[in-house]
């Protein structure tokens, strides 16, 4: 039987919407997916008997957490399927000489770099870490979402925290980062398959945003086999940029039209993620000028 929330409950839901959206975005890494999750939570609230809800904020957190967890598990089970979240929030800013007004966008994009680290966690670890460490949700409430005890949930969150702290988050294009990227570029141009494997993380993820859609390649062997796509980058006009907080570069053709944006996430001295945009429509929307 479908019910309709009272005006007070609907008003209370609206008051929680921003928090729920932020929570789902941190867990899933996509504004679009977060909006869908919050809308699904509203639909479940519509069908729920208000008398059974003692704490609306806690009930909504549980519902949003469970829906998000299901989405994370679905992604893990089908990594070859693109869910449209990888480039929904593309932010490209110059990294060589940012102007004052670009500093704000730069600061916003650095926060998105954490998503690269969160991608290394299991679904339960990611949910527990985000809910507790970022939103201060008590362990017993998180355990209710995961179907585990508070103590077991605390251990999961602690394990996730150790992984996050042990991972080198993408930061400014320092010397080590540049050396790894240069080694990759040289190996790609030279067709040195073994050298590519040495510089790629075994679980590296390559995501290419093309006019026809997003193509994902997983694994060092597969990425190395297709590395010829990077050879053209060596002769293009380039400029250092940050792509969602991850160091990379943007390239232009000789006539000044954008050719590509590419960013490398480097962890523990190896490339763990490669993000490429070659879709002309998306490149045209990037407000970064070509080098002189």
C-alpha positions in Angstrom: 0.0 0.0 0.0 1.4 3.4 -1.0 1.2 6.1 1.6 2.0 9.8 1.4 4.3 11.5 3.9 2.8 14.3 6.0 3.8 17.8 5.3 6.1 17.7 8.4 7.9 14.6 7.2 8.3 15.9 3.7 9.7 19.1 5.1 12.0 17.2 7.3 13.2 15.2 4.3 14.0 18.3 2.4 16.0 19.5 5.4 18.1 16.3 5.2 18.4 16.3 1.4 21.8 18.2 1.1 23.3 16.0 3.8 22.1 12.8 2.1 23.3 13.9 -1.3 26.7 14.8 0.1 26.9 11.4 1.9 26.0 9.5 -1.3 28.4 11.5 -3.4 31.3 10.7 -1.1 30.4 7.0 -1.1 29.8 6.8 -4.8 31.9 9.5 -6.3 29.2 10.8 -8.6 26.7 13.6 -8.3 24.3 12.0 -10.7 24.3 8.7 -8.8 24.0 10.6 -5.5 20.9 12.3 -6.8 19.4 9.0 -7.9 20.1 7.5 -4.5 18.4 10.4 -2.7 15.4 10.2 -5.0 15.1 6.4 -4.3 15.3 7.2 -0.6 12.4 9.6 -1.0 10.4 7.0 -2.9 10.9 4.5 -0.1 9.9 7.0 2.4 6.6 7.6 0.5 5.9 3.8 0.8 6.9 3.7 4.5 4.4 4.0 7.4 5.5 7.1 9.3 4.6 5.5 12.6 7.4 2.9 12.1 10.1 5.6 11.8 11.4 6.7 15.2 14.4 8.8 14.0 13.9 10.1 10.4 17.5 11.3 10.0 18.8 7.9 11.1 16.3 6.0 9.0 17.3 8.0 5.9 21.0 7.5 6.5 20.4 3.8 6.7 18.4 3.7 3.5 20.9 5.9 1.6 23.7 3.8 2.9 22.2 0.5 1.9 21.3 1.8 -1.6 24.8 3.1 -2.0 26.3 -0.1 -0.8 24.3 -2.1 -3.4 25.6 0.2 -6.1 29.2 -0.2 -5.0 28.8 -4.0 -5.0 27.2 -3.9 -8.4 30.2 -2.0 -9.7 32.6 -4.4 -8.2 30.8 -7.4 -9.7 30.7 -5.8 -13.1 33.8 -3.6 -13.5 33.6 -3.6 -17.3 30.3 -1.7 -17.1 30.6 2.1 -17.1 28.2 3.7 -14.7 28.7 7.3 -15.9 30.4 8.5 -12.8 34.0 8.7 -13.8 33.8 12.1 -15.6 30.6 13.6 -14.4 32.5 16.2 -12.4 35.5 17.0 -14.7 37.5 19.9 -13.4 40.6 20.9 -15.3 42.8 23.7 -14.0 46.4 24.9 -15.0 49.1 23.5 -12.8 52.0 25.5 -14.0 51.0 29.0 -13.2 47.4 29.2 -11.8 45.8 32.6 -11.7 44.2 33.8 -8.5 40.7 33.1 -9.7 41.7 29.6 -10.7 42.9 28.8 -7.1 39.3 28.3 -6.0 38.6 25.7 -8.7 41.9 24.1 -7.9 41.0 23.7 -4.2 37.7 22.2 -5.1 39.3 19.7 -7.5 41.9 18.5 -5.0 39.1 17.2 -2.8 38.0 14.9 -5.6 41.4 13.3 -5.7 40.4 11.4 -2.5 38.0 9.4 -4.7 41.0 7.7 -6.3 42.0 6.5 -2.9 38.5 5.4 -2.0 38.3 3.3 -5.2 41.0 1.0 -3.7 38.6 0.0 -0.8 36.1 -2.7 -0.8 32.4 -1.6 -0.7 32.0 -2.3 3.0 35.3 -0.5 3.8 34.4 2.5 1.7 31.0 2.9 3.2 32.2 2.4 6.8 35.1 4.9 6.3 32.9 7.6 4.7 30.0 7.3 7.1 32.2 7.3 10.2 35.2 9.4 9.4 33.5 12.0 7.2 30.0 12.1 8.6 30.5 10.9 12.2 27.8 8.2 11.9 28.1 5.9 15.0 29.4 2.4 14.4 26.2 0.7 15.6 24.3 2.6 12.9 26.8 1.7 10.2 26.7 -1.9 11.5 23.0 -1.9 11.0 23.5 -1.0 7.4 26.2 -3.6 6.9 24.5 -6.3 8.9 27.4 -6.5 11.3 28.1 -5.8 15.0 29.4 -2.4 16.1 32.8 -4.0 17.0 33.1 -5.7 13.6 32.1 -2.4 11.8 34.8 -0.6 13.8 37.4 -3.0 12.6 36.3 -2.6 9.0 36.5 1.2 9.3 39.9 0.9 11.0 41.2 -1.3 8.2 39.9 1.2 5.6 41.5 4.1 7.5 44.9 2.3 7.4 44.6 1.7 3.7 43.8 5.4 3.1 46.6 6.6 5.3 49.1 4.2 3.6 48.1 5.3 0.1 50.0 8.1 -1.5 47.2 10.4 -2.5 47.6 12.2 -5.9 49.2 15.5 -5.1 51.1 18.2 -7.0 53.3 17.0 -9.9 56.4 16.4 -7.9 59.6 14.9 -9.1 58.7 11.3 -8.5 55.4 11.7 -10.1 57.0 13.3 -13.2 59.6 10.6 -13.4 57.0 7.8 -13.4 54.9 9.6 -16.0 58.0 10.3 -18.2 59.0 6.7 -18.0 55.6 5.6 -19.1 55.5 8.0 -22.0 59.0 6.9 -23.1 58.0 3.3 -23.0 54.7 3.9 -24.8 56.4 5.8 -27.6 59.2 3.2 -27.9 56.8 0.3 -27.8 58.7 -1.2 -24.8 56.1 -3.6 -23.4 58.2 -4.8 -20.5 59.1 -1.2 -19.4 55.3 -0.4 -19.5 54.6 -3.3 -17.2 57.2 -2.2 -14.7 55.7 1.3 -14.4 52.0 0.2 -14.3 50.3 -1.0 -11.2 48.9 -4.6 -11.8 45.4 -3.3 -11.2 45.7 -0.1 -13.2 42.5 1.4 -14.5 42.4 3.2 -17.8 39.3 5.3 -18.6 39.0 7.0 -22.0 36.2 9.5 -22.6 35.4 9.3 -26.3 32.7 10.9 -28.5 31.0 7.5 -28.5 31.1 7.0 -24.8 33.4 5.9 -22.0 35.7 3.0 -22.5 37.3 1.3 -19.5 40.4 -1.0 -19.5 41.5 -2.9 -16.4 44.9 -4.4 -15.7 48.5 -3.7 -16.6 48.8 -6.2 -19.4 45.7 -4.8 -21.2 46.7 -1.2 -20.7 50.2 -1.8 -21.9 48.9 -3.6 -25.0 47.0 -0.5 -26.0 49.6 2.0 -25.0 50.2 3.1 -28.7 47.3 5.6 -28.2 49.8 7.6 -26.1 52.4 7.9 -28.8 50.8 11.0 -30.4 51.1 12.9 -27.1 54.8 13.1 -27.5 54.6 15.6 -30.4 51.6 17.6 -29.2 51.7 21.0 -27.6 51.2 20.4 -23.9 50.6 22.2 -20.7 50.6 20.8 -17.1 47.1 20.7 -15.6 45.2 19.1 -12.7 42.3 16.9 -13.7 40.0 16.5 -10.7 43.0 17.1 -8.5 45.2 14.6 -10.3 48.3 15.8 -12.1 48.4 15.5 -15.9 48.6 17.5 -19.0 46.4 18.9 -21.7 47.4 18.8 -25.4 46.6 20.9 -28.4 47.0 20.4 -32.2 49.1 22.7 -34.2 46.1 24.8 -35.1 45.3 25.4 -31.4 42.3 23.1 -31.1 42.3 20.8 -28.0 43.6 17.3 -28.7 43.3 15.6 -25.3 43.4 15.7 -21.5 45.3 13.0 -19.7 46.0 12.5 -16.0 47.9 9.9 -14.1 47.3 8.8 -10.6 50.6 7.5 -9.1 50.7 5.4 -6.0 53.8 3.7 -4.5 55.9 4.6 -7.6 53.5 3.1 -10.1 50.6 4.4 -12.2 47.4 3.2 -10.7 45.0 5.2 -12.8 44.9 6.9 -16.2 42.2 9.2 -17.2 41.9 10.4 -20.8 39.4 12.8 -22.4 39.4 12.9 -26.2 35.7 13.9 -26.7 35.8 17.2 -28.6 32.6 18.4 -27.0 34.0 18.0 -23.5 37.4 19.4 -24.5 35.7 22.5 -25.9 34.2 23.3 -22.5 37.5 23.3 -20.7 38.7 26.9 -20.1 42.4 26.3 -20.3 44.5 28.2 -23.0 47.2 26.5 -25.1 50.8 27.4 -24.4 52.4 30.1 -26.4 
